[in-house]
Amino acid sequence: AQSVTQPDIHITVSEGASLELRCNYSYGATPYLFWYVQSPGQGLQLLLKYFSGDTLVQGIKGFEAEFKRSQSSFNLRKPSVHWSDAAEYFCAVGVYSGGGADGLTFGKGTHLIIQP
Amino acid sequence: DAGVTQSPTHLIKTRGQQVTLRCSPKSGHDTVSWYQQALGQEPQFIFQYYEEEERQRGNFPDRFSGHQFPNYSSELNVNALLLGDSALYLCASSATGHKDPSGANVLTFGAGSRLTVL
């Protein structure tokens, strides 16, 4: 079974500073990898995804992530954060089997706080 | 283009009662998944419906059941509610990936139904 680890429960970053959120996964093959963002009381919004090919993927809102097979990592980055980026960020892994996609497995999330 | 819509947005029940939550998938999507997200926790996969059948199930008891209708909309039913069932219930839809597995994994989430059990 697959698993996802987000080592940082909380991260505080000054507005305008760069950001990196860590994600490590465990799975026997290359899974599908995702980053979702969730504002308080809201659903999840997909930031970006990795299926195959180029290991550096671009997403919405200026986010990017890099897949590193040797480190089983899929870290999320943004060069300059905005106060509106404050939210909960979830890394997730998906598996495709039997003609369909299995349920996603989420990490426990990283709470991003933006300092003025 | 409407995304995933869920109803009701909030509801309060008492222990032992039953609840039904509803979900309409995004246009063009035919697969519906349900997730439970307790306060401060990550979403947990409950089950997935495709072609009106439960395709996959997570680690949830039989008190949790579902249904998918011919128009792809779905219901989540929870019987004999417990205090621990209090959570945000998220519905997510996706398109089957017979030809493109990458599409099958891209979920669109609704805003959720917040269930409080007293």
Contacts between the chains, C-beta under 8 A, distances in Angstrom:
chain1	res1	chain2	res2	distance
A	32	B	102	7.4
A	32	B	105	4.5
A	34	B	105	7.8
A	36	B	109	7.8
A	41	B	88	7.7
A	41	B	114	7.4
A	42	B	111	5.8
A	42	B	112	7.5
A	43	B	4	7.7
A	43	B	90	5.9
A	43	B	109	4.1
A	43	B	110	5.4
A	43	B	111	4.4
A	43	B	112	5.3
A	44	B	43	7.1
A	44	B	90	6.9
A	44	B	92	7.8
A	44	B	107	7.9
A	44	B	109	4.3
A	45	B	109	7.4
A	46	B	106	6.9
A	46	B	107	7.3
A	46	B	108	7.6
A	49	B	102	7.9
A	49	B	105	7.4
A	49	B	106	6.5
A	51	B	101	7.7
A	51	B	102	4.5
A	51	B	105	7.3
A	52	B	102	8.0
A	90	B	42	6.1
A	90	B	43	7.4
A	94	B	105	4.4
A	96	B	97	6.6
A	96	B	101	4.4
A	96	B	104	6.1
A	96	B	105	6.1
A	99	B	96	7.7
A	99	B	97	7.7
A	99	B	98	6.4
A	100	B	31	6.9
A	100	B	48	7.6
A	100	B	50	6.1
A	100	B	55	5.9
A	100	B	56	7.7
A	100	B	96	6.3
A	100	B	97	6.6
A	100	B	104	5.8
A	101	B	31	7.6
A	101	B	94	6.5
A	101	B	97	6.3
A	101	B	101	7.3
A	101	B	104	4.0
A	101	B	105	4.4
A	102	B	48	7.7
A	102	B	56	5.7
A	103	B	33	6.0
A	103	B	35	7.8
A	103	B	45	3.2
A	103	B	47	7.7
A	103	B	48	5.9
A	103	B	56	5.9
A	103	B	58	5.7
A	104	B	33	8.0
A	104	B	35	8.0
A	104	B	43	7.6
A	104	B	45	6.4
A	104	B	105	8.0
A	104	B	107	6.8
A	105	B	45	7.3
A	106	B	42	4.0
A	106	B	43	5.3
A	106	B	44	7.7
A	107	B	42	6.4
A	108	B	41	7.2
A	108	B	42	5.1
A	109	B	42	5.5
